[in-house]
Amino acid sequence: MKTGYISWFARNHVAANLLMVSIVFIGLMSLKTKLPLEVFPSVELDIVNINTTLPGSTPTETEQGITIRVEESISDLEGVDSITSRSGEGFSRVSVELSNGYNPQELLNEIKNRVDGINTLPIDAEKPLVSKSTRRREVISVVASGDVSETELRQISEKVRDDIIEMDGITQVFLENVRPFEISIEVQQETLREYGISIDEISQAISSNSIDLSAGNIKASGGDILIKTESQAYRQTEFEQIIIRTRDDGSIIRLKDMAVINDGFEEQPILNRFNGNRAMEIEVYSVGNQSAIDVAEKVKNYIEQQTQLLPQGISLSYWRDRSQIVKNRLSTLISSAIQGGLLVMILLTLFLRPKVAFWVVIGIPVSFMGALSLMPLFGITINIVSLFAFILVLGIVVDDAIVTGENIYTHMERHGDGLRAAVEGTVEVATPVTFGIMTTVVAFLPLTLIEGGRSAFFQQLPFVVIP
């Protein structure tokens, strides 16, 4: 049987070449359309987070009033591997790690139902937010910096973020480590006594006047006309005009008359510096089949174009370019393949025949294309771990090809019949070569059985080496 298919392929070289071309074509198509370039393998975290806010509470109050009750509600749930919690000033965070073999979505729904069913949480506590952890794939960080105010730098950073997210092939861009906007209204006690107004009256006036209110709709021949009052205040000048009280003599007391309004940022201990200047960071991510190298190149081109258009005193640059890691690993793989191919070609040409050397070298890219064509079936991407697997298997592929090619050449020297030498030489070494390959397969097979969060990293090796 073994002699049969080897002999058939040797006599039907058109079929053999067609098979080789098909493998190369499918591999190239997979590389182009189904295999994204990313820095590290995508890891699906089976962790559910439960976040609850309780304004003004101490860590002890948060733990006793929220955290413990959330833990107790889900502790007996089947499929929960471990529960980790953290209680702080005004917040509670519970992380639930799910066991293998359970449907994460079903467990997420069950956890949400149980948490929503807790009716003993503090009255002031906000509704718990239940969500599944996701891991975003960072590509490159853009930094806007300069000796300017935080407000001006924030405006420039938001424009940069909006410009980048509008580019084709980039869909996730976020401002990181920045302070949220905040409007603070400060009223002195003496001012309240002077005007005869209470804090509750000011609060009520702000709530009543700073609001968008729908007033229904009017049916007309051309369609429905929606009526809506838009008076929500967002900026300092808008808050200043809010009317607190109208006196009997017709005079108006506005918020600006009795309060100090600051349009700024929350008081958080966040201080970013880049080259000694105030800085804000814009993180760019890749999702789906987006290539980390393409995303990074587009961002770098944007930075180069915008550098001359920025206001005086503001600079735009990048750092933590993770795509460079992929580039370096790709460069290592390509250079190793080229150097190895040239050395094999030269040595086999000197000691055997140029034709034998040529087909041994051709076996390298064909084998790689075969692996690339199967990688999408196993959910493997092009990343630094899978590229390492290609480098690892490079020598194995060449060794098997040399053994087979050299044995065919030996038979060729004996009787001079090329077709007979191809069949007999291949059949003679088919068994040891096959068992040599199976030894490699068996050695890497246990890595496919690793479970847990690190399995995505370890499985990159066997699902590249074995195909």
N, C-alpha and C positions, 0 to 999 in steps of 0.2 A: 504493500500500500504506500509505504514511504517512498520507495523507488518510483512508484507510479506517478505521484504528483510532482516529484522533482524532475523526472524525465519529461513529463508533459509540459511543464513550464520551460524546460530547456529547449524543447522542440518547437514550442509556440512562443517565440520571443515577442511577438506583437502583444499577446495577452499579458506577458510579464511586464513589458514596458507600459502597457495601458494601466495595469495595476499600480505601477510605480508613479505614473503621472497622476492617477486618481488620488493616491495617498498625499502627494504633494499639494494638489489642488484643494482637497478638503482641509488639509492642515493650514494652508494660507487663508482660506475663507474663515476658518475658526479664529485664526490670529487676528483677522481684520474686523470681524463682526461680533464674535462671541467671547473673546478673551480680553477683558479690560486690563490695562496696566495700572497696578496699584503698588503702594509701598509694602504694606503688610497684608496678609490674608484677611478677608472679611470674617469677623467673628460675631456670631449671633448669640447674644447674651441671654440666657434663660433666667433673668432676674426681674422681679416686679418691685417697683418702688411705690411707697405710699407716703405722700407728703401732706402734712397738715400744718396750718398756721393758726397760732393763738396769740394775737397781739398783746404785748405787755406782760407776758407770763415769764416766770423764771424757769431755768432748766428742770428743777425739781417738780414744779407745778405742771410743766409740759409732760414730763415722764409719767407722773401719777394720773393726770387727767386724760391723756391721749395715748401715749406710746404703749403703756401696759395694756390698755383696753383693746388697742388694735392687735397687739401680739396675741392676747388671749382669744380673740375672735377667729384667728386663722391658725392657731398652733396645732389643732387636731386635724387639719385639712390634709387629705391624702395627696401626695405629690410634692409636698413642701420638704425640702432637704434641710435648709437652715434659715434662721431669721436673725438679722443683724439690725440694731436700731441705734439712733442717735437723737438725743434731746438737747435742745439749746434754748436760748432766749427767744421765745416767740415762735419756735418751729419744732416739728417732730418729723423724723425721717425713718421709715422702716423699710428695709430691703429684704425681700424674700427670694431665696435661691431655690429654683425648681429642680426636682429630680429628673434624671433621664428616663425616657420611656413614657412620658406623659405629654399630652397635647398642651403646649404653652398657652394657646389662645383660650382653651377651655378653663385652664387653671386661672388665667387672668380674669375671666368673667366670674368665676366662683369667688375669687378673692374680693373682687369689686362688690359683689352682692353681699358678702359677709360684712365688709367694712361699711357699706351704705346702711346696713341693718343695725349698726350700733346707735342706740338712742340715749346713751349716757355721757356723751361728750359735753364739755363745757359749752354754755350758751354762746359765748363770744368766739368759739372756734369756727373757722371756715370749713367748708365741706372738704373732706379728704380727697386728694387727687391720686388716682391709681393709674399707673402707666408701666409699660414694659421698657426696660432699658434697651437703648440702641447705641451702636458704636459708629461714629462718623469717621470717615477716612480723611485725615488731614493731608493736604498737599503742600501748601505754601502759606506763609504769613506775610501780609502786607502791613507796613508800619508808616503811619503819618505822624510826623514829629515837627517840632518847631518851638520857638520862643514866643508863643502866642497864648491867648486865654483858652481855658478849657472849652468854653462855649464855641469859639471860632474853630478850634481843632475838631470838635465833635461834628460840626456842620460839614467840614471838609471830609472827615472820615465817612460820614453817611453818604456823601456824594460819591466817594470812591467805591463804597460798597454797592450802591445802586448801579454805577457804571459797570462794575465787574459782573454783577448778576445778570445784566442785560446781554452779555456776550453769549454767542452760540456755544453750547457744550459746557456751560457752567451754570449750575442750578442751586448751589448751597454756599452762601457767603454770609458771615455773621461778624458783628462787632463783639470782641471779647474783652473782658476785664475793664469795662467802662462803668462809670457810675450812672444809675438811672436818673432821669430828670425828676425834679421835685419843685413844687410851688409851696413855699412856706409863708404863713401869715402870722405875724406877731403883733399882739395888742397888749399894751401896758395896762395895769390895773387902774392907774390914775386916769387914763383916757376913758376907760369904761365908766368910772364914776362921774367924769366930767360930762359925758354925753347921756348918762343914765341908761346905758345899754348893757345887756348881759351877754356873756359868751354864747349862750344858747340862741339868743336872737340873731347874733352874727352868723352862727352856724346854719340856722334855719334860712336866713336870707341868702346865703351862698348856695345852699342846696336847692332853694326854690328858683333862683335866678340863673344858675349855671347848669342848664339842663336842656337836652334836645327832647322835644315833646311832639309826638304824633297826634294830629287832630282829625284823623280819618281821611275820607276821600269824597270827592264830588263826581257823580256820574255825568258825563257829557257825551255828546254825539261822537266826538272824536276819541273817546276812551275815558278811563278813570283819571282824575286829577288828584294826586296825593297832596295833602296839606300837612306841613310839618314846621314846627318852630325850632329854629336852630340858634340856641343861645348858650351853648356849652362854652365855658371859658377855658382857654388853654394857655394863654400867655399872661404875663404880668399886667400889661396894659388893659387886657380884657377883665381881669379880676379887679383892677382899680375902679372900674366904672360900675361895679355892682352896687345897687342901691340898698342900703341897710334900713333906712327909715325916712319917711316923708313927714315933715312937721306940719302943724296946723297952719303956719303962715306960708306954706308952699315951698319952703327951703328943703333941700335934699341932703341927706348925709350919705356919702358914698364910702366904700371900703377904704379908699386911699386917704380919706380924711382922718381916719382913726387907727390905721394899721400900717405896719411896715411889711411890704410884700417883696419877697425875694424869689426871683425866677432863676433857679440854679440846679444843683444836683444833690442827691442824698448824701448825708454825712457818713460815707463809708471809707475805711482805711485802704484806699486803692491809689497807688502812685506808680505810674509807668514812666520810665525814662529810656530814651534811645539816643545814644551819643551825647548824653548830658542834657537833652531837651525833653520837655513834656511830650508824651507819645500816646497814640492809640493804635490798637492792633485789629486788623481785619483778617479773619481766618477764612481760607478758601478750601473747600472740601470737594472730593469727587464722589459721585454716586453711580450705581448701575454700571454700565459699560464705559463710563468716561475714563479716558487715559490720564494717569497722573502726570505724565510727561507733557501731553498736549495742554492740560489745564495750566501747568506751571509756565509753559512757553507763552500762552495767551496773556497770563497775568504779567509776566516780565515785559512783554511788548507794550502792554497798557501803561506800565510804570514808566517805560522809556519815552512814550509819547506824551504823558501828562507832566513829566518833570518840568518842562519849560512853560507850562500853562498855569502852574500853581501860584497862589499869592506869595508876595515877598515874605521870607522868613519861615516858610513851610516846605519841608522836603518829603519825598515819597520814596520808599525803598522796600526791600524784602529781606527776609531771613528765614531760617528753618525750612529750606527748600528740600522737602522729603523726596521729591522726584529725582534728586541727584543720586540718591542711594540706588534707585532702580537703574539709572543710567550707568552708574559704575559697575553694577552687577551684569548688566547687558553687555557692556564693553568687555568685561572679563570673559564672559561666555563666548562672544564673537571672536575675540583675539585668540582665546584658547583653541577654538574650533579651527580657525584659519592656520595658526601655527602648527597644531597637531596634524591637520590635513596636509600641509606642505611637507612636514617631516615624513609622514607616511608615504606621500607621493614620491618624494625623493628616494627614500630608502628602498621602497618596493620597486621603483624603476631601476635602481642600481642592481638589485639582486634578483628580481623576477622579470616582469615585462611591464611596459607602460600601461597597456590595456588593463592588466590586473590591478595595478596601482590606482588607475582611474576609477574603476568600479568599487574598490574598497573605500575610496574617499567619498564617492557618491552615496555610499550607505549611511554616512553620518547625517546629512540633511534629510534624507528620506526617513530615517528612523525618528528624527526629531519631529518631522511633519506628522508622522503617525501618532506620536504622543500628543502633539498639539490638537489633532483632530478628535482625540478621546477625552481631553481634559474638561471640556464643557459638560460631558456626561457625569463627571464626578464633582462638578462645582468648583474646579480648580482654576485660579486666575494666574496671570503673569505677575509675580511679585518676587521679592528678594529670596524667599524660601524656595519657591518652585524653580527659580533660575539657578539656585545652588544645586538643586537636584539634577538639572541638566548638565551642569559642570561635573557633578559627581559621576554621572553615567556615561560621560563622553568617552573615557578610556575603555569601558566595558564594550561599547558598541564597536570601537575600532578593533579591539582584540579579536572578537568573534569573526569580523570580516577578514582580518589578516589570516587567521587559521584556515578558514574556508578557501580563500583565494590562493594561498600558498600550496594547499593540498591539490587543488585543481591544476596548478601549474606543474606540480610534480608528475601527475598523470599525463599531462600534455607532453612533457619531455620523454616519457616512456614510449608512447605510441604515436604521437603527433596528431591524434584525432581530437579536435576541439570539443565537439558535441559529447563524445564519449567521456572525455576528461571532465567536462562540466558535471555530467551525471554521476560518474563513479567517484570523483573527488569530493563532491558534496555529500553523497550517501555515506561515504567512509567516515566523515567527521560529524555527520548529522546528530548521532546519538550523544557523543561527548559535549558537543556545542549546546544541544538542547538541554542536557542535564546541567551544564554550566549556567545557562540562563535560568533554569528552574531554581538552582541554588540561590541566585540573586533574588528571585521572586520570593522564595521562602524567607530569606533574611529580612526583607523589607515588609512582608505581609503583616507581622504583628503591629506595626505602626498604624495600620488601618483600624485596629481594634481599640485604640486609646479613646477614652471618653473624657468628658468635662470640657472646661473652657479652653484648654490648650490643644484639644484634639484638632482644631482647624489648622494649627501650625504644623503639627507632626504629620498629618495626613497629606500635606503637600508633597512630601518626599516619595512615599510609595506610589501615589497616583500619577507621578511623573516617571519614576524609574521603571516600574513594572510595565506600563504600556510601551 
